[in-house]
Amino acid sequence: MTHEHSANRDDSVDPDVAASARELVGGAGWRNPSEKARTSGLSRREFMKDSGLASLAAAGVGSTAGCLGGGSGGGDGPPTAEIGYLPITDAAPLLTGYANDHFADHGVDAAEPTLFRGWSDLAEAFLSGEVNVAHFLMPMTVWMRYGDELDANVQVVAWDHTDGSALTVQQEIDEWSDLGGGTVAVPFWYSIHNVILQMGLREHGLTPRTDSSADAVADDEVNLVVTPPPDMPAALENGSIEGYIVAEPFNAIGELDAGGKILRFTGDVWREHACCVVVMREELVQSQPEWTTDVMGGLVDAQQYLRENRSAAARLLSSEGSGLLPQGPEPIDRALTHYDEHEPYLESGAIRNADWDIDRIGFYPYPYPSYTEELIRRMSETRVEGEDAFLDELDPATVADDLVAYDPVRTALEGTGGPPAFDVPEEDGYERQETIRF
């Protein structure tokens, strides 16, 4: 069974150091921000305050966390891969890499992955050095590296997956315009979910609103609230929100258990977009290049397995298999497979670009620079709660070059046959043009 965040850590992480980091981060009286978010949502400012990340940044831990343990490597040889994750299918390659020994096949000693219940908890563990390999929302890495609060040396080393998210709504919501005057939940302000949601709202004449304390929502507005993904289906079922946009398997759970339906798959809007990406600290990537490439080798193998064994992977990762994901096999299998039967989704409009020939969730590890560049441009148009002036100062090409480490994953990908091993033509394997279409 997978470790929880409160479980005892592997000996490679000094428990006293980890405990001290958590005390520094949280301080006296800290409470899990997801508890608050369950009922009222959570702003970016509240996220920083309630999770303790603001005090972490003020203390300078963000720029020195590699010294706190969890994989700096030191002089004792390659580190242990300490994997942190949220219970979503975005984490499937990291979890499969452990469960199927893909990391071990490349000589990487990987500890049992640690499950975290929210992005704040995972970010705290990553910044404190408690985990050294994690998956984060791609826009979240931009905020962590360039935002004023953290200035963390996070580096993207691969895409964990492509697509794998959707906008799930109440049954009576048939068009984007039907969301007017209502509330939609997002997992975090700095997420591809928030970016694509706001693109869609503007496309259909609606104004996204991020200040939930203001007056009643107008008919041409949509109120956005941050809500932990596991709480979204229940909020939809009890009618407190009109919809939510999030990673799988919570859209599948919304369909199966919460009376919801898919209004639109995000991958049908932004073709094969990245959602969650694999991250390490920059100093670890630089000090352990061979180890980083070996980790990428395990990740690439895991993604190939997932592509070819979707239903088997659903059972492997589910509560009836390894238990790395707490959900049963049915919603996970639906999230991994239930897209090929296009007709119902074509009739409802959830899929409008069937000619793209994509899956509900896809797997390709190489982080296209064009995606990062377009993401930066789109993020500058996206409303968030709190200070976001730093986005105006970012140059898309510079960020694509600085935020992402390309060599380790490209070397690993070439070692398995290159892009054609993922049915990607060689000429499209490392460069592409972004396609966004409503």
Secondary structure by P-SEA (a helix, b strand, c coil): ccccccccccccccaaaaaaaaaaaccccccccccccccccccaaaaaaaaaaaaaaaacccccccccccccccccccccccccccccccaaaaaaaaaaccccccccccccbbbbccaaaaaaaaaacccccccccaaaaaaaacccccccccccccccccccbbbbbccccccccccccbbbbbcccccaaaaaaaaaaaaabbbbbcccccccccccbbbbbbbcccaaaaaaaaccccccccccaaaaaaaccccccccccccccccccccbbbbccaaaaaacaaaaaaaaaaaaaaaaaaaccaaaaaaaacccccccccccaaaaaaaaccccccaaaaaaccccccccccccbbbbccccaaaaaaaaaaaaaccccccccccccccaaaaaaccccccaaaaaaaaaccccccccccccccbbbbbbcc
